[in-house]
């Protein structure tokens, strides 16, 4: 990820509160994300720190949401042109194997 030259770091000073009934579920989810190397622990202060919100799912699990809007304002965007539908259909016309991607957690 490339930042704009004039990027100004953004960090919240006070974390948002986690509801007491969700604290154990949050710790379990964070440990799981660390194990899967989705996130990594940081033991020192960082110039960049975004607020986190915990959302309960219908199945009883939780979702961790992070507000990255301030970081997004400072990212230097790269463009990736998308192939036309006609090209894609022609390219995969004889395909015999397809994949399914599980994007349930949005990573």
N, C-alpha and C positions, 0 to 999 in steps of 0.2 A: 504494500500500500504506500502510495506516495502522497505526502502532504504538500499543500500549496506553500510557496515561499513565505508568505505573510501569515502562516498559520499561528494562531495563539492558543496555547494549551488551555484546556478546560477541565476543572476538577471540582466536584461537589465537596464541600467541607463537612457536611453533616449527612450521614447516610439516612435513607428513608427507613422508617420503622418496619420491622417484620412482625406480623401478628403472632402472638405467643403460640397459638395452636398450630402454626405452620413452621415453627423454628426447626423441629426435628426433621420434617419432610424437606425443608430447605437444605439442611446440613447433608442429608442423605443424597439429594440431587447434586449438590456441589461436589461431594466426594465421588459420585458416579461420573460427573463431567471431568474431574481431574484424572480419574483412572482411565477414561477413554481419550485423554489428551485433547479434549475440546477446549478446556481452560487450563491455566496453570496458576499456582499460588504466587502471590507477590508479597514479599515480606517488608518492603520499604515503601515510602511515599512515592507516588507517581504524579507527573504533571497532568496526566490524562486520567480522569476518573468519572465515569458516567453513572447516573442513578439507576438503581435496580428496583423492580416491582415484582412481587410474587402474585401469581394469579392461580386460583383453584380451577382445576379441570372438572368436567362432569363425572369422570370415572374415579375421582378422589385423589388423583395425582396433582402435581403442581407444575406450572410453567414459569420459568424465570424470564422476565422481560427486561431489557436494558434500553434506556433512552439514549441512542447514539446520535441524536439530531445535531448536537454541537460538533461532534467529530465529523459527521457527514458534510457539514459546511466547509470544512477545512481539507477535504480530500481532493486531490487532483485526479479527475476522472479519466479513465482510459476507455476508448471506444472499441467495441467488438461488433462489427457489422454482422447482421443475421442473414442467413441464406433465405432465399425466397421459398415459398411453399412448393412451387413447381420444381425447383432444383432439388429440394429435399425428397419429394416423392420420386423423382427420377433416380436420384442417387441410391435410395433404399428400396427400389422396386423389387429386386430379387432377394431381399434379406429374409433369412429364415430363423434367426435368433434375435430376440428382443429382451430388454431388461426392464425391470420395475424398480423404481427408486422410492424409498420410504422417506418422505420429507416431513414426517409427523412432528419433529422437534425443530424444524426450520434451520438446520445447520448445513 
